[in-house]
């Protein structure tokens, strides 16, 4: 599965490192069992903000592409590690 590791600046000015997967890259079985059908799709976000799945926090988070500190690194991880 495709994942990313990136750093962005939060609203309070602090840097935030995040290991995340885009919702569209998550395995369908995971979406069905853990997140549910269409979860999070009703919400709209400001430009540059994207709803993602934080692989370390094991929950939704919003990644701010507008304040990235460097280009996020693309990684490939075993789908079995997504829990």
N, C-alpha and C positions, 0 to 999 in steps of 0.2 A: 504494500500500500504506500502511496505517496504521502509524505509528511514534510513539514518545514520546521526549521529552527530559526527564529528571528528575534530581533530586539527592536522595540519601539519606545517612544517617549509617551508616558501617560499624561493625562490632563494636569496632574500636580507637578510635572517636570521630572519625575523619577523614571529611570529606565526599567523596562520590563522585558525579561527573556521569556520566550514561550516556545515550547515544542508542541506543534499542533497539526491537525489534519483539517483540510477543507471539508465541509459537510458533504460535498459532491464526491469526495474521494473515499469516504468511509464505506466499508463493506455493507451491502444491503442487509445481511443477516444481523449485523450489529445495529443498524438503524432501526430495524423492525423490533428487535428484542430490548434494546437499551434506551433508545430515544423515542421510539414511537413514530407513527406515520405523520409526516408533515410538521414535526415538532420544530418550533422556532421559525417556521416559514412565514408566519403572519406578521412578524416584527419587521419594520424597516429601519435602516441605519443611515447615519450621515455618510456623505461621500467619503470614501477611503476606509470606512469601517466595515469589517466582515465578521459575521458569526462563524466561529470555528469550534472544533472540539479540541480542548487542551488535553493532550495525552498524559501529562503529569498530574494535573488536577482532576482528571477524569470527569470533566464537566464542560458545559458551554462556556466560552469566553468570546470577547470581541477583540479582534486584532486590528490595530490602527495602521493601515498601509500608508497613510498620509504623513506619519511621523517616524517611519523606519529609520534606524541609525545606520544600517547597512543592508544590502540585499539579503533576504532570508536564504538560507542554504536548503536546498531540496534534498531530502533523504528518502530512502525506501526502507520500510520496516515490515516485519512479519505481521500479517493480519491477525495472527493468534495472540499477539501482544496487546491488541486493542480489547480492553475489558471494561 
